[in-house]
């Protein structure tokens, strides 16, 4: 088939590699001038780095360079992805700086209108990313505020801390992005204040100052501490007879984090218990954030929201819901993202969503009611490269008719049940059905279970106590190619070369 992929981020690149190796003619479109998606230089904010350690945030057959730091910077991740595209030959398939304006179902496949012209493909893969469009609130008074010289921008549009030198900066949000930005701009800004609607627990990179968090949460045992919709193996014990012990293990991390960072003295102890971390955005602490708060370099207004923007004494300000007013020359919104597919027709989008806007994707991949369309990377996780790579293998098998699918009605029921479970498990914080944290490995197992290509029991057992090593899955794609009878795993599209 001729296959079009929208997006040259983590998921788009690995899907192009897998589909090309099994013989498809692939073209990858991305509106930015470089690969990387969220890691592109066009949306890289100061302080950006991975949440997952270097050795776990990689493709199965292309480890990150050993000389990178434990948590690589955004620039280093983008360079890694560019090297992956070159190593695999995917860079020959790229149409960078080319935006897909519309994709309309044709008599066969899809008709694409891009900024460079038109194209036709047999199958379309949406890999534009679940964090494709920043979500910026609509503030009352924005005209008055901007007339006074104020700037409102999402974090992805703040590329240089020098751009806010000697300016008063307010950062809205309390996730990793908000804290990263606050630490990065603190030394140059005249003042830096974080406005947090709700404090959330954050995972220390080094628990107690010595234990890398990957040994706690990036293992199968760590994932098993959170109850999935069905229980298996040790999970039956942990959420049964040992449920009290399991809860104490998780909740012990809250006091450890509180003591480690002095949260009580800073009045930054979140409400609730540490197990509630799954009900929000599971984020790492930002190095230096609490130290900067303690030193008075960063202010935090907890349990507050911005009600309006205004001009006061000739300068831009923001007003909070307690009536207080803060000087804010620059308002940086680290307020999440929208999951959108603006290039698809409205009638297609309507069939992709339920009544609440959740994506109806079987295995986070296959729409329940749209033909010749799959999604890649709509299984955002701590192991996003690995989860995307396993989904790419599923797509390749599906296109070859090698996936034994349930009936459409059964697939829709499975999707509805998964969304209902995630609503309960994460209090609705699942990015409209596209984020699978903290159940990343369950997703991998389900995808590979469909393909009968799971890794060995021994390899799985190692993952219970050790951080997941993506290289354990390096044999999946070769075994799939062998099954599909691909004559040349290194075939590249002649039409696109």
N, C-alpha and C positions, 0 to 999 in steps of 0.2 A: 504493500500500500504506500501511497504518498501521504505522509503524516505531517501536520502542522502543529507546532508546540508554541504556545504563547507564554513567554517568560524564560529568561536565561539565568535564573537563580539556581539554587541547589537542586531543586526538583527538576527543573527544565533541562539542566545539563545532564544529569544522570539518566533521565528518561530518554533523552536523545541518544546517549551512548548505548543503552540497553536495546532500544528499538532498532538502531542502525545495525548492531551486531547480529540481530536475527533476520536482517535482510530488508528492512523497510527503507524507504526513501524519505528522509526526514529534513525538515527545515524549521529553524528556531527563530522566532521573532522576539525582539525586546526593544522597547522605546528608548532605553538608556544607551550610552555609548560604550558601556563595559558590561562584563558579566558580573553576576553576584546577587542580583535581586536586592534584598534588604542590606547586603554588604556593599552595594554599588557606591562609588565615590559621590554619586549625585544625591545620596540620602544618608550619608555617614555623618553622624553627629560627634562632637568631641567627647572622648571617653568611652566610645562604643567598643565593647569586647564581647567574647562569647560568655554564655552562662555555663556551658559544659566544658570540661577540660579538653585539652588538645587531643588526647588519645581516644576520646569517645565521640568527638564531633568530626567524623571523617567517613569517607566511603570505604567499602570493604577491601578494595584492591588498590587503594591510593592513600596511605597514611599521611598525616600532616608531618612536615619536617620536624625532626627531633630537636632542632635548635630553636624552635619557637617557644615562647613562654607557656606556662600551664594554661593560661586563659588568653589566647591570641587576640590581638586587636582587630578592629574592623578592617583595617588596611591589610593586615596579614591574612585574614580569611579570604578577602577578595583576591589577593595574589595567589593563594592556594587554589581557589576555584578557577582562576585563569590558567594556572599550570595544569589543572585537571583537564580543562577543555583542550589544551594543546596536546597533552599526553595521550588522550583518547581519540584525538582527531575530530572532536565535536566542533572545534573552532571553525572548521571548514563549512559547517552547516549553519553558522550563525548569521542572522540578519540584524546586526545591532543598529541602534538609532532608527529603528523601523517600528512604528506603532501600529498595532492592529486596531483599526478604527471600528470595523464591524465584521462579524462572522455570521453568515446567514445560511441556513440549511438549503442545499441545492437538490437537484434531482438525485444526485449521488454525492454524498459527502457535504462539504461546506465551501461556500464562496467567500473568500476573504478580501476585504478592502483594507489596504495598509497605506501608510504615508508614502510608500514607494510605488504603489500600484495595486493590482489585483492578483489573486492567486486562487487556485482550487486545490483542495486536499480531500482525500477519502475519509480521513479521520482527524479529529481535532483533540488535542490534549491541552487542557487549561492548567498552566503552571505559573500563573501570575502572582501567586503568593497570598497567604491568608492575612498578611500584613501589608497589603498593596497600597492602601490609601489611608493616610492619617485621619483620625477623627478629631476635628477641632470644634468645640462648642460654639454655638451662636450666642455671643454676649450682647446684652443691651448696652448701648452707649458706645459701640465700637467706632462710629463715625467721629464722635467728639474726641475719643481717645486718640485715634490716628491723626486727627487734625492738630492735636497737641504734640505730635511727634512720636507717639507710641507705635510699637510694632507687635503684631500678634503672628506667631508662626509655630508650626509643628516642630518637634525636636528634629525631625528628619531634614529640615531646611536650615538648621543651624550647623554650619560646617566648620566654623572656626571660632575658638574662644576669643580671639583678638577682636572679632566683630562686635563684642559687647564690652570692650575695655572702657572702664570708668562709667559704665551704664548701670542703672538699677534693674536687676533681673528678678522676675518672679517666675518660678517653675511650678506649673500646675500638674499634680500627680504625685504618687509615692511608689511607683514601681521602679524597676531597675533603671529604665531609661531616665526617669526624673532624677534619681539620685546620681546616676552617671553624669548627667549634664550639670547638675549643681556642683559637683566636685570639680568638673573640668573648667567651669567658668568662674568659680570662686576666686581664684587668684587674680583674675583680670577685672572682674566686675566691681563696681562701686559698692554694691550690696547684692546678696543672693538670698532669696526667701523661697522655701518650698511650701506650697499650700496643698495640704493633704485632706481630701474628703474623708478618708478612712486609713488608719495605719494598718499595715499587714505585717505578719511575721516574715522575716527574711532568713534565708539559710546562710550561715557563715561559710565562707570558702574553706576555712580551716576551723572545724568545730573544736572548741576549747583551745584553739591556737595551735593545734598539732595534727589533727585528723582531717584529711581531705574529705570534703563532703561526698565525693564520688564513691567512697567506700561505704557510705550509709544509704544514699538514695539512688545511685546509678547502678544498682545491682538488682537481681531478681528478688532477693530477700527484701531489699528496701522498697521495691514496688509492691511487694506482697503486704506491706504494712497498711496499705490503703485498700479498702474493700472494693473488688470488682463486681460486676453484675452476676458473674458465676464464680464459684470457688473451685480450686483444684489443688491437689497436692498439699503442700505445707500451708496454703492459704486456708484450707478447711480447719486446720489446727489453730492458726493464728487468729482467725475470726470466730473460733468456737471456744474450746477449753482455755486457750491462751489469750483470749481477747483482752483481759485486764492487763496482762503483761505487755501485749502489743501496744495498747493505749499509753501505758506508762513509758515505754521506750520512745514513742513519738513526742509525748508531752514533756519528757525530760529535756528535749532540745530547746524548749522555750526558756526555762530558767538558765540553761547554759548560755544561750544567746544573750539573754538579759544581763547576766553577770559579765560576760565577755566584753560587751560593748557599753555597759553602764546605762542601760536603757531606762531604768527606774529613776536614776538621777537626772536624766535628760527629759523625763516625762514622755518617753517614746515607747512605752510598753503597749503593744496592741491589745485590744480587747479579745476575749476568747482564749482558746487553747491552741497549742502549736499544730494539732491535727487539723485545725481549720485552714491551714495553709493551702490545702487542696481546693478550698472553696474560693480562692482568689488566684492571682497570678503568682505562681511559685517562682520567687526570684532570689538571686544571691545578694548578699550585702555588697555594696560598692566600697572598695578599699578607700579609707580616709574619710568616708561620709560622716560617721559618728564623731570622729576626732575633730572634724571641721565644725560640727554643731557645737561640740563642747568648747571649742576655742572661740565661738561667736562669729565664725566666718560664714556659716550658713545658718539661717533661721528657719524654723519649722513651725508653721501654724497648723496644728493638728485638728482634725474633725471640723474643718472649715471648707467652705466653697466660695467661689467668686460669684457675686450676684450681678455686678455690672462694672463697666469700664467708664472712666470719666476723666475730665480735665480738672485739675485743682492747682491754683496758683500758677497757671501757665504751663504745668507739667502733666504728663500722663500718669494716672493712678488706677488702682483697682480697689473696689469695695468688696469686703467679705460679708458673709451672712451674719456676723455679729456686729456689723456696723462700722468696723474698723476700716481704715483706708491705708493702702501701701503705695509708695512710689514704685512705678513699674514702667521704665522706659522700654523694656522688652518683656513680653509675656510669652514664655515657651510652654506650649501645650504638649505634655507627655501623657496624653489621655486616650491612648489606645488607637485601634485601627478599625477600618471597615473592611469587610470581606465582600468584594464586588466583582462583577463580570460585566462591565459597562459596554463591552463590544458585542454582547449577545442580544438578540431581539427580546423585547419585553415578554412575548409569549413563551419563549424558551426559558427565560429567567423565572417566570411564574411556575413552570413545571419543575424547576430545580429546587424550589423552596417550599417549606410548609407555610402555614398561615402566620408563623412568627418570624419568618425569614431564615430559618435554619436550613442548611443545605441537606438535601435528601440524597446521600451518597452511600451506596452499599460498599462496605469495607473502606470508607472514606475516598472511594475511587469512582465507582460506577453510578451515574444517575439512574434513578428508578424509572424515569419516564422520558428520556431523551436518547435518540439513537446516535451512533457514530461519534460519541463524546465521552471522554474520561477526564478525570482530574488527578493531577500529580502534586504532591506536597500539601494536600489538604488534610494531612495527619501530623500537624505541628507537634513536636515533642522535644525532649532533651536530646534525643538522638536523631535530629531531623534528617541529616544525610543518609543514615541507615534506613530509617522508616521510608524515606522517599525512594531509595534504591530498591527496597523490597516491593514497594508499590509499583515501581517501573517493571519489575519482573512479572507482577500480576497482570499489568496491562499487556505486556508482550504475550503472555499465555492466553489471555482473554481474546486478543485479536487473532490468535491462531486457533481459537475454538477449543482450547485445552482447559478451560475452567468450567467445572460442573456447577452451573448456576441454579439456585432455587428459582421458582416461578416468580414473575414480577410481583405478585401479591405477597409472596413470602419475603421477597427482598424488601418491600416497603414496610412490612411488619417488623423485620429485623432492624431497619433503620429507625423506625419510630421507637422501638424498645431501647435502642442504644441512646438516642437523644433523651428519652425520658430518664434513663439511668444517669446520664451525664448532667442533666438538670439537677437531679438530686445530689449527686456526688460533688459537683462543683458549684452549686448554688447558681447555676446558669452561666458560669464563667467559662464557656467552652467555645467562644468565638463562633457562634452560630453553627456549632457542630463540626468545626474544623480543627479544634485543638484536642489532643488526646492525653495530655499530661494529667495525671501521673501514670497512665496506663500504656506507656509506649511499647513495652515488650509484649503485652497482650495483643496489641495491634499487629506487631511483627509475626507473632505466632499464628494469629488468625489468617493473615495473608498467606503465609507459607503453608499453613495447613490446607488451604484451598488448592495449593499447587503440589502438595505431597513432596515438598522440597525442604522440609525443616532440617535444621542442623542436628547433630547427634545428641543423644542424651548426655554423654560425657561433657560436650561443649556447653550444653545448657546448665549442667550441674555446676560447672566452674563459674557461671555467671551469678550463682546465688550469693557467693561471698566476695567475688571480684567484680570490679567495674566492667561493664560490657565492652568487649573489644570487637569493633566492627569487622576485623579481619576473620573472625569466626564464620562470617557469612560470605566469604570470598568465593566459595564453591557454588553458590546458588545460581548465578548467571551462567557459568559454564555448563552446569547440569541441565539448565533449561535449554540452552542452545543445542546441546546434544539431543535432548528429547525432541526438539523441533526440527532437527536435521539441518541446521544452518550450515551451508557448505563452507563459508568463510567468515569466522567470527570478527575479522578485522575489515570486512567489507565497508567501503565508504560510498556514498551516493555519487555516481558519476555525474548526475544532473546538477548536483550542488557543489561539486569539487571546483 
